[in-house]
Amino acid sequence: MKFRLALAALALSAMSHATLINASFETPAQPQGNYTQSGIDGWTTDGSSAGVWHLPANSFFEANAPDGLQIGYSNGNFVAQQASDELEVGTTTLSVMGGRRTDSFAGSFFLRLWAGGTVASGDIIGGTLLGESYYGYTAYNPSTFSLITVEYTAAANDPLLGQLLTVQFAKAVGSQMNWDDVRLVTPNPVPEPISIFVLGAGAVALSRKRKV
């Protein structure tokens, strides 16, 4: 029974999130306190200084990263990534851990979920905005991260069904956006190959157990 419950939990965890590249900003790996400036793997930026940052980083950011070792940042106005997942019937949830650095370089931003369109320099061309959530850094303590979320529920007759989903960060005020652990949860995510393997192995194990 314990094996069966553990298998179910593992399969559910592996199948719960849509596919985003470098959603925890762990590549390229940097030494503690160091950062990159030439963009973010998997993400499209507007050409301004943006990259990954290994925390903690002296007095600029004294906290650890919420997920892994690194966070993403941008001094520009837009950062975006179009997922391979489409809008489906049901509720799609987008979340991120927004961060506030300790100095006056901190900034506020909008977390936005789009359907359709194309990504160009971090901006969305021809898409439909499904929803947004505001991270206002003045509402949070320095060197902290806080969860913000966006949800969109699509009915069976939603005209946007089948369009690709896009995650976007848009600067509101201040100098720098900081975030980590981006999660896009769709109603019916496709199992990753490891999930399929685990499920198959579990089925075989349970079958053998019954025969004994």
Contacts in CASP RR format, 6 or more apart in sequence:
PFRMAT RR
TARGET T0000
AUTHOR 0000-0000-0000
METHOD contacts of the structure
MODEL  1
MKFRLALAALALSAMSHATLINASFETPAQPQGNYTQSGIDGWTTDGSSA
GVWHLPANSFFEANAPDGLQIGYSNGNFVAQQASDELEVGTTTLSVMGGR
RTDSFAGSFFLRLWAGGTVASGDIIGGTLLGESYYGYTAYNPSTFSLITV
EYTAAANDPLLGQLLTVQFAKAVGSQMNWDDVRLVTPNPVPEPISIFVLG
AGAVALSRKRKV
3 202 0 8 1.000
3 205 0 8 1.000
3 206 0 8 1.000
4 206 0 8 1.000
7 198 0 8 1.000
7 199 0 8 1.000
7 202 0 8 1.000
10 198 0 8 1.000
11 191 0 8 1.000
11 195 0 8 1.000
11 198 0 8 1.000
11 199 0 8 1.000
14 191 0 8 1.000
14 192 0 8 1.000
14 194 0 8 1.000
14 195 0 8 1.000
14 198 0 8 1.000
15 189 0 8 1.000
15 190 0 8 1.000
15 191 0 8 1.000
15 192 0 8 1.000
15 195 0 8 1.000
16 185 0 8 1.000
16 189 0 8 1.000
17 183 0 8 1.000
17 184 0 8 1.000
17 185 0 8 1.000
17 189 0 8 1.000
18 83 0 8 1.000
18 84 0 8 1.000
18 85 0 8 1.000
18 165 0 8 1.000
18 184 0 8 1.000
18 185 0 8 1.000
18 186 0 8 1.000
18 189 0 8 1.000
19 83 0 8 1.000
19 84 0 8 1.000
19 85 0 8 1.000
19 189 0 8 1.000
19 190 0 8 1.000
20 81 0 8 1.000
20 83 0 8 1.000
20 167 0 8 1.000
20 182 0 8 1.000
20 184 0 8 1.000
21 41 0 8 1.000
21 42 0 8 1.000
21 43 0 8 1.000
21 81 0 8 1.000
22 40 0 8 1.000
22 41 0 8 1.000
22 42 0 8 1.000
22 43 0 8 1.000
23 181 0 8 1.000
23 182 0 8 1.000
23 183 0 8 1.000
23 184 0 8 1.000
24 65 0 8 1.000
24 67 0 8 1.000
24 68 0 8 1.000
24 70 0 8 1.000
24 180 0 8 1.000
24 181 0 8 1.000
24 182 0 8 1.000
25 40 0 8 1.000
25 51 0 8 1.000
25 52 0 8 1.000
25 53 0 8 1.000
25 65 0 8 1.000
25 70 0 8 1.000
25 71 0 8 1.000
25 72 0 8 1.000
25 180 0 8 1.000
26 52 0 8 1.000
26 68 0 8 1.000
26 69 0 8 1.000
26 70 0 8 1.000
27 41 0 8 1.000
27 52 0 8 1.000
28 36 0 8 1.000
28 41 0 8 1.000
28 52 0 8 1.000
29 54 0 8 1.000
29 69 0 8 1.000
29 70 0 8 1.000
30 36 0 8 1.000
30 52 0 8 1.000
30 53 0 8 1.000
30 54 0 8 1.000
30 70 0 8 1.000
31 54 0 8 1.000
32 54 0 8 1.000
32 55 0 8 1.000
32 56 0 8 1.000
32 57 0 8 1.000
32 69 0 8 1.000
33 53 0 8 1.000
33 54 0 8 1.000
33 55 0 8 1.000
33 56 0 8 1.000
33 57 0 8 1.000
33 58 0 8 1.000
34 53 0 8 1.000
34 54 0 8 1.000
35 51 0 8 1.000
35 52 0 8 1.000
35 53 0 8 1.000
35 54 0 8 1.000
35 57 0 8 1.000
35 73 0 8 1.000
36 51 0 8 1.000
36 52 0 8 1.000
36 53 0 8 1.000
37 49 0 8 1.000
37 50 0 8 1.000
37 51 0 8 1.000
38 51 0 8 1.000
39 45 0 8 1.000
39 47 0 8 1.000
39 50 0 8 1.000
39 51 0 8 1.000
40 50 0 8 1.000
40 51 0 8 1.000
40 52 0 8 1.000
40 72 0 8 1.000
40 74 0 8 1.000
40 79 0 8 1.000
41 52 0 8 1.000
42 81 0 8 1.000
43 50 0 8 1.000
43 79 0 8 1.000
43 80 0 8 1.000
43 81 0 8 1.000
44 79 0 8 1.000
44 80 0 8 1.000
44 81 0 8 1.000
44 119 0 8 1.000
44 120 0 8 1.000
44 121 0 8 1.000
44 122 0 8 1.000
45 74 0 8 1.000
45 76 0 8 1.000
45 78 0 8 1.000
45 79 0 8 1.000
45 121 0 8 1.000
45 122 0 8 1.000
46 76 0 8 1.000
46 77 0 8 1.000
46 78 0 8 1.000
46 79 0 8 1.000
46 121 0 8 1.000
46 122 0 8 1.000
46 123 0 8 1.000
47 76 0 8 1.000
47 121 0 8 1.000
48 74 0 8 1.000
48 75 0 8 1.000
48 76 0 8 1.000
48 77 0 8 1.000
49 74 0 8 1.000
49 75 0 8 1.000
49 76 0 8 1.000
50 72 0 8 1.000
50 73 0 8 1.000
50 74 0 8 1.000
50 75 0 8 1.000
50 76 0 8 1.000
50 79 0 8 1.000
51 72 0 8 1.000
51 73 0 8 1.000
51 74 0 8 1.000
52 70 0 8 1.000
52 71 0 8 1.000
52 72 0 8 1.000
52 73 0 8 1.000
53 61 0 8 1.000
53 70 0 8 1.000
53 71 0 8 1.000
53 72 0 8 1.000
53 73 0 8 1.000
53 178 0 8 1.000
54 65 0 8 1.000
54 69 0 8 1.000
54 70 0 8 1.000
55 61 0 8 1.000
55 63 0 8 1.000
55 64 0 8 1.000
55 65 0 8 1.000
55 69 0 8 1.000
55 70 0 8 1.000
55 71 0 8 1.000
56 62 0 8 1.000
56 63 0 8 1.000
56 64 0 8 1.000
59 102 0 8 1.000
59 103 0 8 1.000
60 101 0 8 1.000
60 102 0 8 1.000
60 103 0 8 1.000
60 105 0 8 1.000
61 71 0 8 1.000
61 101 0 8 1.000
61 102 0 8 1.000
61 143 0 8 1.000
61 178 0 8 1.000
62 102 0 8 1.000
62 143 0 8 1.000
63 143 0 8 1.000
63 144 0 8 1.000
63 145 0 8 1.000
65 71 0 8 1.000
65 180 0 8 1.000
66 97 0 8 1.000
66 145 0 8 1.000
66 180 0 8 1.000
66 181 0 8 1.000
67 97 0 8 1.000
67 180 0 8 1.000
67 181 0 8 1.000
68 180 0 8 1.000
70 180 0 8 1.000
71 99 0 8 1.000
71 178 0 8 1.000
71 179 0 8 1.000
71 180 0 8 1.000
72 178 0 8 1.000
72 179 0 8 1.000
72 180 0 8 1.000
73 176 0 8 1.000
73 177 0 8 1.000
73 178 0 8 1.000
73 179 0 8 1.000
74 169 0 8 1.000
74 171 0 8 1.000
74 176 0 8 1.000
74 177 0 8 1.000
75 175 0 8 1.000
75 176 0 8 1.000
76 171 0 8 1.000
76 177 0 8 1.000
77 170 0 8 1.000
77 171 0 8 1.000
78 121 0 8 1.000
78 122 0 8 1.000
78 123 0 8 1.000
78 168 0 8 1.000
78 169 0 8 1.000
78 170 0 8 1.000
78 171 0 8 1.000
79 122 0 8 1.000
79 168 0 8 1.000
79 169 0 8 1.000
79 177 0 8 1.000
80 119 0 8 1.000
80 122 0 8 1.000
80 123 0 8 1.000
80 124 0 8 1.000
80 166 0 8 1.000
80 167 0 8 1.000
80 168 0 8 1.000
80 169 0 8 1.000
81 119 0 8 1.000
81 166 0 8 1.000
81 167 0 8 1.000
82 118 0 8 1.000
82 119 0 8 1.000
82 164 0 8 1.000
82 165 0 8 1.000
82 166 0 8 1.000
83 164 0 8 1.000
83 165 0 8 1.000
83 166 0 8 1.000
83 167 0 8 1.000
83 184 0 8 1.000
84 164 0 8 1.000
85 164 0 8 1.000
85 165 0 8 1.000
85 184 0 8 1.000
85 186 0 8 1.000
85 189 0 8 1.000
85 190 0 8 1.000
86 161 0 8 1.000
86 162 0 8 1.000
86 163 0 8 1.000
86 164 0 8 1.000
86 165 0 8 1.000
87 115 0 8 1.000
87 130 0 8 1.000
87 152 0 8 1.000
87 154 0 8 1.000
87 158 0 8 1.000
87 160 0 8 1.000
87 161 0 8 1.000
87 162 0 8 1.000
87 163 0 8 1.000
87 164 0 8 1.000
87 165 0 8 1.000
88 154 0 8 1.000
88 161 0 8 1.000
88 162 0 8 1.000
88 186 0 8 1.000
88 187 0 8 1.000
88 188 0 8 1.000
89 154 0 8 1.000
89 155 0 8 1.000
89 156 0 8 1.000
89 158 0 8 1.000
89 161 0 8 1.000
89 187 0 8 1.000
90 153 0 8 1.000
90 154 0 8 1.000
90 155 0 8 1.000
90 187 0 8 1.000
91 151 0 8 1.000
91 152 0 8 1.000
91 153 0 8 1.000
91 154 0 8 1.000
91 187 0 8 1.000
92 113 0 8 1.000
92 130 0 8 1.000
92 151 0 8 1.000
92 152 0 8 1.000
92 153 0 8 1.000
92 154 0 8 1.000
92 165 0 8 1.000
92 184 0 8 1.000
92 185 0 8 1.000
92 186 0 8 1.000
92 187 0 8 1.000
93 149 0 8 1.000
93 150 0 8 1.000
93 151 0 8 1.000
93 183 0 8 1.000
93 184 0 8 1.000
93 185 0 8 1.000
94 111 0 8 1.000
94 113 0 8 1.000
94 149 0 8 1.000
94 150 0 8 1.000
94 151 0 8 1.000
94 167 0 8 1.000
94 182 0 8 1.000
94 183 0 8 1.000
94 184 0 8 1.000
94 185 0 8 1.000
95 111 0 8 1.000
95 147 0 8 1.000
95 148 0 8 1.000
95 149 0 8 1.000
95 150 0 8 1.000
95 181 0 8 1.000
95 182 0 8 1.000
95 183 0 8 1.000
95 185 0 8 1.000
96 111 0 8 1.000
96 147 0 8 1.000
96 148 0 8 1.000
96 169 0 8 1.000
96 179 0 8 1.000
96 180 0 8 1.000
96 181 0 8 1.000
96 182 0 8 1.000
96 183 0 8 1.000
97 145 0 8 1.000
97 146 0 8 1.000
97 147 0 8 1.000
97 179 0 8 1.000
97 180 0 8 1.000
97 181 0 8 1.000
98 135 0 8 1.000
98 145 0 8 1.000
98 146 0 8 1.000
98 147 0 8 1.000
98 148 0 8 1.000
98 178 0 8 1.000
98 179 0 8 1.000
98 180 0 8 1.000
99 135 0 8 1.000
99 137 0 8 1.000
99 140 0 8 1.000
99 144 0 8 1.000
99 145 0 8 1.000
99 146 0 8 1.000
99 178 0 8 1.000
99 179 0 8 1.000
99 180 0 8 1.000
100 106 0 8 1.000
100 107 0 8 1.000
100 137 0 8 1.000
100 140 0 8 1.000
100 141 0 8 1.000
100 142 0 8 1.000
100 143 0 8 1.000
100 144 0 8 1.000
100 145 0 8 1.000
100 178 0 8 1.000
101 142 0 8 1.000
101 143 0 8 1.000
101 176 0 8 1.000
101 178 0 8 1.000
102 142 0 8 1.000
102 143 0 8 1.000
104 175 0 8 1.000
105 174 0 8 1.000
105 175 0 8 1.000
105 176 0 8 1.000
106 137 0 8 1.000
106 142 0 8 1.000
106 174 0 8 1.000
106 175 0 8 1.000
106 176 0 8 1.000
106 178 0 8 1.000
107 136 0 8 1.000
107 137 0 8 1.000
107 171 0 8 1.000
107 172 0 8 1.000
107 173 0 8 1.000
107 174 0 8 1.000
107 175 0 8 1.000
107 176 0 8 1.000
107 177 0 8 1.000
107 178 0 8 1.000
108 134 0 8 1.000
108 135 0 8 1.000
108 136 0 8 1.000
108 137 0 8 1.000
108 138 0 8 1.000
108 171 0 8 1.000
108 172 0 8 1.000
108 173 0 8 1.000
108 174 0 8 1.000
109 134 0 8 1.000
109 135 0 8 1.000
109 136 0 8 1.000
109 169 0 8 1.000
109 170 0 8 1.000
109 171 0 8 1.000
109 172 0 8 1.000
109 177 0 8 1.000
109 179 0 8 1.000
110 132 0 8 1.000
110 133 0 8 1.000
110 134 0 8 1.000
110 135 0 8 1.000
110 168 0 8 1.000
110 169 0 8 1.000
110 170 0 8 1.000
110 172 0 8 1.000
111 132 0 8 1.000
111 133 0 8 1.000
111 134 0 8 1.000
111 135 0 8 1.000
111 148 0 8 1.000
111 149 0 8 1.000
111 150 0 8 1.000
111 167 0 8 1.000
111 168 0 8 1.000
111 169 0 8 1.000
111 179 0 8 1.000
112 124 0 8 1.000
112 129 0 8 1.000
112 131 0 8 1.000
112 132 0 8 1.000
112 150 0 8 1.000
112 167 0 8 1.000
112 168 0 8 1.000
112 169 0 8 1.000
112 170 0 8 1.000
113 129 0 8 1.000
113 130 0 8 1.000
113 131 0 8 1.000
113 132 0 8 1.000
113 150 0 8 1.000
113 152 0 8 1.000
113 165 0 8 1.000
113 166 0 8 1.000
113 167 0 8 1.000
113 168 0 8 1.000
114 124 0 8 1.000
114 127 0 8 1.000
114 128 0 8 1.000
114 129 0 8 1.000
114 130 0 8 1.000
114 165 0 8 1.000
114 166 0 8 1.000
114 167 0 8 1.000
114 168 0 8 1.000
115 127 0 8 1.000
115 128 0 8 1.000
115 130 0 8 1.000
115 160 0 8 1.000
115 163 0 8 1.000
115 164 0 8 1.000
115 165 0 8 1.000
115 166 0 8 1.000
116 126 0 8 1.000
116 127 0 8 1.000
116 128 0 8 1.000
116 160 0 8 1.000
116 163 0 8 1.000
116 164 0 8 1.000
116 165 0 8 1.000
116 166 0 8 1.000
117 124 0 8 1.000
117 125 0 8 1.000
117 126 0 8 1.000
117 127 0 8 1.000
117 163 0 8 1.000
117 164 0 8 1.000
117 166 0 8 1.000
118 124 0 8 1.000
118 125 0 8 1.000
118 126 0 8 1.000
118 127 0 8 1.000
119 125 0 8 1.000
119 166 0 8 1.000
122 168 0 8 1.000
124 166 0 8 1.000
124 168 0 8 1.000
127 163 0 8 1.000
127 166 0 8 1.000
128 160 0 8 1.000
128 163 0 8 1.000
130 150 0 8 1.000
130 152 0 8 1.000
130 160 0 8 1.000
131 150 0 8 1.000
131 152 0 8 1.000
132 150 0 8 1.000
132 170 0 8 1.000
133 148 0 8 1.000
133 149 0 8 1.000
133 150 0 8 1.000
134 148 0 8 1.000
134 172 0 8 1.000
135 146 0 8 1.000
135 148 0 8 1.000
135 179 0 8 1.000
136 172 0 8 1.000
137 174 0 8 1.000
140 146 0 8 1.000
145 180 0 8 1.000
154 160 0 8 1.000
154 161 0 8 1.000
165 184 0 8 1.000
165 186 0 8 1.000
167 182 0 8 1.000
167 184 0 8 1.000
169 177 0 8 1.000
169 179 0 8 1.000
171 177 0 8 1.000
191 199 0 8 1.000
END
